[in-house]
Amino acid sequence: MDGYINSDCNFGVNVEKKVTKNDVVENIYNDTGFDITKKDIHIIVDKVFEEIKKALLNDQTVELRGFGTFEVRTRRGREKAHNPKTGEQVSVEVHGAAVFRPGKELKNSVWSLRKE
């Protein structure tokens, strides 16, 4: 399957495997009939990401119904880990990790993308 997005989404304009923030801003600008500039859309998108980041840094869960949930999970530490660049053995402390769990609707939408 070429591309990565189903036909009812306009992100398919970019046939590469990634969508950048600028692609998102461009698609919002093209898909909405609002009298708003790309710069204003960029500010709004940045603010959404800032709010998600702020919530995570306050150890809060961000639930976006129909899309998914961002949360911080605790990763246990390990005495014997390896630095992937040097191969050096290092220890890793207990730490937080930001994770995303897709919602049911998103999960169902992408279920068959990789079927051959």
Contacts in CASP RR format, 6 or more apart in sequence:
PFRMAT RR
TARGET T0000
AUTHOR 0000-0000-0000
METHOD contacts of the structure
MODEL  1
MDGYINSDCNFGVNVEKKVTKNDVVENIYNDTGFDITKKDIHIIVDKVFE
EIKKALLNDQTVELRGFGTFEVRTRRGREKAHNPKTGEQVSVEVHGAAVF
RPGKELKNSVWSLRKE
1 113 0 8 1.000
2 15 0 8 1.000
3 12 0 8 1.000
3 15 0 8 1.000
3 16 0 8 1.000
3 17 0 8 1.000
4 11 0 8 1.000
4 12 0 8 1.000
4 17 0 8 1.000
4 113 0 8 1.000
5 11 0 8 1.000
5 12 0 8 1.000
6 109 0 8 1.000
10 27 0 8 1.000
10 30 0 8 1.000
10 31 0 8 1.000
11 19 0 8 1.000
11 23 0 8 1.000
11 24 0 8 1.000
11 27 0 8 1.000
13 23 0 8 1.000
13 27 0 8 1.000
14 23 0 8 1.000
21 42 0 8 1.000
21 45 0 8 1.000
22 42 0 8 1.000
24 45 0 8 1.000
25 38 0 8 1.000
25 41 0 8 1.000
25 42 0 8 1.000
25 45 0 8 1.000
26 38 0 8 1.000
28 41 0 8 1.000
28 45 0 8 1.000
29 36 0 8 1.000
29 38 0 8 1.000
29 41 0 8 1.000
51 62 0 8 1.000
52 62 0 8 1.000
52 70 0 8 1.000
55 61 0 8 1.000
55 62 0 8 1.000
55 70 0 8 1.000
56 62 0 8 1.000
56 70 0 8 1.000
56 71 0 8 1.000
56 72 0 8 1.000
56 98 0 8 1.000
59 72 0 8 1.000
61 69 0 8 1.000
61 70 0 8 1.000
61 71 0 8 1.000
62 69 0 8 1.000
62 70 0 8 1.000
62 71 0 8 1.000
63 69 0 8 1.000
64 70 0 8 1.000
66 103 0 8 1.000
66 104 0 8 1.000
66 105 0 8 1.000
66 106 0 8 1.000
67 102 0 8 1.000
67 103 0 8 1.000
67 105 0 8 1.000
67 106 0 8 1.000
68 100 0 8 1.000
68 101 0 8 1.000
68 102 0 8 1.000
68 103 0 8 1.000
68 106 0 8 1.000
69 100 0 8 1.000
69 101 0 8 1.000
69 103 0 8 1.000
70 98 0 8 1.000
70 99 0 8 1.000
70 100 0 8 1.000
71 98 0 8 1.000
71 99 0 8 1.000
71 101 0 8 1.000
72 96 0 8 1.000
72 97 0 8 1.000
72 98 0 8 1.000
72 99 0 8 1.000
73 96 0 8 1.000
73 97 0 8 1.000
73 99 0 8 1.000
74 94 0 8 1.000
74 95 0 8 1.000
74 96 0 8 1.000
74 97 0 8 1.000
75 92 0 8 1.000
75 94 0 8 1.000
75 95 0 8 1.000
75 96 0 8 1.000
75 97 0 8 1.000
76 94 0 8 1.000
77 91 0 8 1.000
77 92 0 8 1.000
77 93 0 8 1.000
77 94 0 8 1.000
77 95 0 8 1.000
78 91 0 8 1.000
78 92 0 8 1.000
79 91 0 8 1.000
80 89 0 8 1.000
80 91 0 8 1.000
81 89 0 8 1.000
81 90 0 8 1.000
81 91 0 8 1.000
81 92 0 8 1.000
82 88 0 8 1.000
82 89 0 8 1.000
82 90 0 8 1.000
83 89 0 8 1.000
83 90 0 8 1.000
102 110 0 8 1.000
END
